[in-house]
């Protein structure tokens, strides 16, 4: 289990590194380089718009790779999604700026961001099922939390490299070529991930399905036709995790460095400290989920997010590094109450023959509402005098929507799951 979980964690970290390095670049440099005729605010909004395209692509990637995972096995998903995301990320680092090739530059950026999202949409389902379907029932939450630590590891790697380059290079050097280095590094990381995953075995549950010839012929059609309510509730429930995470790691970075005048290195350090703590507590909370159930922690996390969004904005507005750190840490700790256990919870909601598609599409639908829109909406809401209370209202609203969706989803504690095992889905 440790070897499998490590392969899952490392691969997920690499894919999220690819995804996050784009978000950091969008917050810091992509606006002036690829949308130079726009005002600073409009350029940032346009850069975040290309950032959001990756989230729109993620449910499509989930459907594509989910079909492969439910029909042909989880292992091909792990390899194919990593390769696609890695190649697209390296290519982003090679796209010339608007000054060199004109309108073709943002068009290429948009296309490659779409391919990034397509690959990452398949990664999560394959990674969590690798651990969830190998793990013993009583420790499923713990082992499934390893891929849930991947986003934190990927973010720290992406921002750590960006932070080092930002400190070592002049402003002109960083804008000219320094921002491209983290994208090029994705190629080496992808090769390392493929090497690590090359010997991963297929999961026992899929092998049993294949031996009995019980794979779904059209898993997406079955999920949409038979379990559309479960799918929509899953997407709505996941929105809070995306919204809060990207409010802290992308919007707050752009807002603090642009509007508040906080030094880029200082703000990157603040955000990285919050993400590091989030990653460290993830397995601890997952163990609590194994003991008390996943759904209670999801409800607690959504409620905590709703309560913390106004303090988060108020602390960010101070521009004091210590207080901003407190605000960001509080937001991510509230969010991780939910995020730590969904790697086990979402697969438990779906039968094995539909699991790779259902869990992954539901997970990534939440990204469209919470991840794609949050940086754009928050940036627009913050365009005015005074503290951006509109951002706090927006994030609180998403938190309450997710709280309602989690309240309508079923509990999957082992005793209840055993009673429903003969059903096509828990719901």
C-alpha positions in Angstrom: 0.0 0.0 0.0 2.8 2.4 0.8 4.4 1.9 -2.7 1.0 2.3 -4.4 0.1 5.3 -2.4 3.5 6.9 -3.0 3.1 6.4 -6.8 -0.3 8.0 -6.6 0.9 10.9 -4.5 3.9 11.7 -6.7 2.0 11.4 -10.0 -0.8 13.7 -8.7 1.7 16.2 -7.3 3.4 16.4 -10.7 0.1 16.9 -12.6 -1.0 19.5 -10.1 2.4 21.2 -10.4 1.7 21.5 -14.1 -1.7 23.0 -13.4 -0.6 25.4 -10.6 2.4 26.8 -12.3 0.0 28.2 -14.9 -2.1 29.8 -12.2 0.9 31.5 -10.6 2.1 32.8 -14.0 -1.5 34.0 -14.7 -1.5 36.0 -11.4 2.0 37.5 -12.0 3.0 37.9 -15.7 0.7 36.5 -18.3 -1.6 39.5 -18.6 1.1 42.0 -19.8 2.8 39.4 -22.0 -0.2 38.0 -23.8 -2.8 40.7 -23.5 -0.6 43.9 -23.7 -3.3 46.2 -25.2 -5.6 45.6 -22.1 -5.6 47.7 -19.0 -3.8 46.0 -16.0 -7.2 44.9 -14.6 -8.5 43.6 -17.9 -5.2 41.9 -18.6 -5.4 40.0 -15.3 -9.0 39.1 -16.0 -8.0 37.8 -19.5 -5.2 35.8 -18.0 -7.5 34.3 -15.4 -10.0 33.6 -18.2 -7.4 31.3 -19.9 -6.8 29.8 -16.4 -10.5 29.0 -16.2 -10.5 27.2 -19.5 -8.5 24.4 -17.8 -11.3 23.9 -15.4 -13.9 23.7 -18.1 -11.8 21.0 -19.8 -11.5 19.0 -16.6 -15.0 17.4 -16.7 -14.4 16.5 -20.3 -11.1 14.9 -19.4 -12.9 13.0 -16.6 -15.5 11.7 -19.1 -12.7 10.7 -21.6 -10.3 9.0 -19.1 -13.2 7.8 -17.0 -14.5 5.8 -20.0 -11.0 4.3 -20.3 -10.8 3.6 -16.6 -14.2 1.9 -16.3 -13.9 0.0 -19.6 -10.2 -0.9 -19.8 -8.7 -0.3 -16.3 -7.4 2.3 -14.0 -3.7 1.8 -14.9 -4.0 3.3 -18.5 -5.6 6.4 -17.0 -2.6 7.0 -14.7 -0.1 6.9 -17.6 -2.1 8.7 -20.3 -3.3 11.6 -18.2 0.3 12.3 -16.9 1.8 12.2 -20.4 -0.9 14.6 -21.8 -0.6 17.2 -19.0 3.2 17.1 -19.0 3.5 17.7 -22.8 1.0 20.5 -22.7 2.8 22.2 -19.8 6.2 22.1 -21.5 4.6 23.6 -24.6 3.1 26.5 -22.6 6.7 27.5 -21.7 7.6 27.6 -25.4 4.7 29.9 -26.6 6.1 33.3 -27.9 4.6 36.4 -26.4 2.0 38.7 -28.1 4.8 41.0 -29.2 6.3 38.2 -31.3 3.4 36.4 -33.0 0.4 38.6 -32.2 -3.1 37.1 -31.6 -1.7 33.5 -32.2 0.0 33.8 -28.8 -3.2 33.9 -26.6 -4.9 31.4 -28.9 -2.1 28.9 -28.4 -2.1 29.6 -24.7 -5.9 28.9 -24.6 -5.5 25.6 -26.5 -2.6 24.3 -24.3 -4.5 25.3 -21.2 -7.4 23.2 -22.4 -5.2 20.2 -23.0 -3.7 20.7 -19.5 -7.2 20.5 -18.0 -8.1 17.5 -20.1 -5.2 15.6 -18.7 -5.8 16.6 -15.1 -9.4 15.8 -15.4 -8.4 12.1 -15.8 -5.6 12.1 -13.2 -7.7 12.5 -10.1 -10.0 9.5 -10.8 -7.2 7.2 -11.7 -5.1 8.2 -8.7 -7.7 7.9 -6.0 -9.0 4.6 -7.3 -5.5 3.2 -7.3 -5.4 3.7 -3.6 -9.1 3.3 -2.7 -9.6 0.0 -4.5 -6.4 -1.5 -3.1 -6.8 -0.3 0.5 -8.4 -2.3 3.3 -11.9 -0.9 4.2 -10.9 0.4 7.7 -8.0 2.4 6.3 -9.4 3.5 3.0 -9.6 7.2 4.0 -6.0 7.2 5.1 -4.6 5.7 1.9 -6.9 7.7 -0.3 -5.6 10.9 1.3 -2.2 10.4 -0.4 -3.4 11.7 -3.8 -5.2 14.4 -1.8 -1.8 15.6 -0.6 -0.7 15.9 -4.3 -2.2 19.3 -4.9 -0.4 20.8 -1.9 2.9 19.1 -3.0 2.4 20.3 -6.6 1.6 23.8 -5.5 4.6 24.0 -3.2 6.9 22.7 -5.9 5.5 25.2 -8.5 5.6 28.2 -6.3 8.9 27.3 -4.6 10.5 27.3 -8.0 8.8 30.5 -9.0 9.8 32.1 -5.7 13.4 31.1 -6.2 13.5 32.5 -9.7 11.6 35.7 -8.6 14.3 36.3 -5.9 17.3 35.4 -8.1 16.3 37.3 -11.3 15.5 40.9 -12.0 12.0 42.0 -12.9 12.9 42.2 -16.6 14.6 38.8 -16.6 11.7 37.1 -14.9 9.2 38.7 -17.3 11.4 37.8 -20.3 12.3 34.2 -19.7 12.3 33.3 -16.0 8.6 32.5 -15.8 9.1 29.9 -18.5 11.5 27.7 -16.5 8.9 26.1 -14.3 7.0 25.0 -17.4 10.0 23.5 -19.0 10.8 21.6 -15.8 7.5 19.9 -16.1 9.0 17.7 -18.8 11.5 16.2 -16.5 8.9 15.7 -13.7 6.6 13.9 -16.1 9.3 11.5 -17.1 10.0 10.8 -13.5 6.3 10.2 -12.8 5.9 7.8 -15.8 8.9 5.9 -14.6 7.5 5.6 -11.1 4.0 4.4 -12.4 5.3 2.0 -15.0 5.0 -1.0 -12.7 1.7 -0.1 -10.9 -0.7 -3.1 -10.9 -4.3 -2.9 -11.8 -6.7 -2.7 -8.9 -8.4 -5.8 -7.5 -11.9 -4.5 -8.0 -11.4 -3.8 -11.7 -9.7 -7.2 -12.2 -12.8 -8.8 -10.7 -15.1 -6.8 -13.0 -13.0 -7.7 -16.1 -12.9 -11.4 -15.3 -16.7 -11.4 -15.0 -17.2 -9.3 -18.1 -19.2 -6.7 -16.1 -17.5 -3.5 -17.3 -19.8 -0.7 -18.3 -20.1 -0.2 -22.1 -21.0 3.5 -21.9 -20.2 4.6 -18.3 -20.9 8.3 -18.8 -24.3 7.6 -20.4 -25.2 5.3 -17.5 -24.1 7.8 -14.8 -26.0 10.7 -16.5 -29.1 8.7 -17.2 -29.3 6.8 -13.9 -27.5 8.9 -11.4 -27.8 12.5 -12.6 -28.9 13.8 -9.2 -26.0 12.2 -7.5 -23.6 13.7 -10.1 -25.0 17.2 -9.7 -24.9 17.0 -5.9 -21.3 15.8 -6.0 -20.3 18.7 -8.3 -22.1 21.3 -6.0 -20.5 19.8 -2.9 -17.0 20.0 -4.4 -17.3 23.7 -5.4 -16.3 25.0 -1.9 -13.0 23.2 -2.0 -12.0 24.7 -5.3 -13.3 28.2 -4.6 -11.5 28.6 -1.3 -8.3 27.0 -2.5 -8.0 29.2 -5.6 -9.2 32.3 -3.7 -6.2 31.9 -1.5 -3.6 30.6 -4.0 -4.5 32.6 -7.1 -6.8 35.6 -6.5 -5.2 36.6 -3.2 -1.8 36.4 -4.8 -2.8 38.7 -7.6 -4.8 41.1 -5.3 -2.1 41.5 -2.7 0.7 42.1 -5.2 -1.3 44.3 -7.5 -3.8 46.3 -5.4 -2.1 46.2 -1.9 1.5 46.5 -3.1 2.7 43.5 -1.2 6.1 42.3 -2.4 5.7 39.2 -4.7 8.2 37.2 -2.7 6.4 38.0 0.6 3.0 37.0 -0.8 4.3 33.8 -2.3 5.8 32.9 1.0 2.5 33.6 2.8 0.5 31.4 0.5 3.1 28.6 0.5 3.1 28.5 4.3 -0.7 28.0 4.3 -0.6 25.3 1.6 2.2 23.5 3.5 0.1 23.3 6.7 -2.9 22.1 4.6 -0.8 19.3 3.2 0.5 18.2 6.6 -2.9 17.9 8.3 -4.5 16.1 5.3 -3.7 12.5 6.5 -4.6 13.3 10.1 -8.1 14.4 9.1 -8.4 11.4 6.8 -7.8 9.1 9.8 -10.6 10.9 11.6 -12.8 10.2 8.5 -12.1 6.5 8.8 -13.3 6.6 12.4 -16.2 9.0 12.3 -17.3 8.9 8.6 -16.5 11.1 5.6 -19.8 13.1 5.4 -19.6 14.6 8.9 -16.2 16.1 8.1 -17.4 17.4 4.8 -20.3 19.2 6.5 -18.0 20.6 9.2 -15.5 21.8 6.5 -18.2 23.6 4.4 -19.7 25.3 7.5 -16.2 26.4 8.6 -15.5 27.9 5.2 -18.8 29.9 5.4 -17.8 31.3 8.8 -14.2 32.2 7.8 -14.6 34.1 4.5 -15.2 37.5 6.0 -12.3 37.2 8.5 -10.1 35.9 5.6 -10.8 39.1 3.5 -10.4 41.4 6.5 -7.0 39.8 7.4 -5.8 39.9 3.7 -6.7 43.6 3.5 -4.3 44.5 6.3 -1.3 43.7 4.0 0.5 42.6 7.1 2.4 39.3 6.3 1.6 37.7 9.7 -2.1 38.6 9.6 -2.4 37.6 5.9 -0.8 34.2 6.8 -3.4 33.7 9.6 -6.2 34.5 7.1 -4.9 32.1 4.5 -4.1 29.3 7.0 -7.6 29.6 8.5 -9.2 29.4 5.0 -7.3 26.3 3.9 -7.7 24.5 7.2 -11.4 24.9 7.0 -11.4 23.7 3.4 -9.2 20.7 4.1 -11.7 19.3 6.6 -13.7 18.4 3.5 -10.9 17.9 1.0 -9.0 15.3 3.1 -11.7 12.7 2.9 -13.3 13.1 -0.5 -10.7 10.8 -2.1 -12.4 8.0 -0.2 -16.0 9.5 0.0 -16.7 10.1 -3.7 -15.7 6.7 -5.0 -17.8 5.1 -2.3 -20.9 6.9 -3.7 -20.6 5.0 -7.0 -20.6 1.3 -7.9 -17.2 -0.1 -9.1 -18.3 -0.4 -12.8 -19.2 3.4 -12.9 -16.8 4.7 -10.3 -13.9 6.1 -12.4 -16.4 8.1 -14.5 -18.9 9.1 -11.8 -16.5 10.2 -9.1 -14.1 12.0 -11.4 -16.8 13.9 -13.4 -18.6 14.9 -10.2 -15.3 16.0 -8.6 -14.3 18.1 -11.7 -17.8 19.6 -12.2 -17.1 21.3 -8.9 -14.0 22.8 -10.4 -16.1 24.7 -13.1 -18.1 26.5 -10.5 -15.5 26.9 -7.8 -12.2 26.9 -9.6 -12.8 28.4 -13.1 -15.0 31.3 -11.9 -13.5 32.3 -8.6 -10.3 34.1 -9.7 -12.3 36.0 -12.4 -15.3 36.8 -10.3 -13.2 37.8 -7.3 -10.9 40.0 -9.4 -14.0 41.8 -10.8 -15.7 42.1 -7.4 -12.5 43.6 -5.9 -12.3 46.4 -8.5 -13.3 49.3 -6.3 -12.5 51.4 -3.3 -12.3 49.8 0.1 -12.1 46.2 1.2 -13.4 43.5 -1.3 -16.4 42.4 0.8 -18.1 41.3 -2.3 -15.5 38.5 -2.6 -16.3 37.4 1.0 -20.1 37.3 0.1 -19.4 35.3 -3.0 -17.2 32.7 -1.2 -19.6 32.4 1.7 -22.4 31.8 -0.8 -20.5 29.0 -2.5 -19.7 27.5 0.9 -23.4 27.4 1.8 -24.3 25.8 -1.5 -21.8 23.1 -0.9 -23.0 22.6 2.7 -26.5 22.0 1.3 -25.3 19.5 -1.3 -23.3 17.5 1.3 -26.4 17.5 3.5 -28.3 15.8 0.7 -25.6 13.2 -0.1 -25.7 9.8 1.6 -23.4 8.7 4.4 -21.0 5.9 3.4 -19.8 4.6 6.7 -18.9 0.9 6.4 -22.1 -0.5 8.0 -24.3 1.6 5.7 -22.1 0.9 2.7 -22.4 -2.9 3.2 -26.2 -2.6 3.4 -26.2 -0.8 0.0 -23.5 -2.8 -1.8 -25.9 -4.6 -4.1 -27.2 -1.3 -5.4 -25.8 0.4 -8.6 -24.9 3.5 -6.4 -25.3 4.4 -2.8 -27.8 7.2 -3.6 
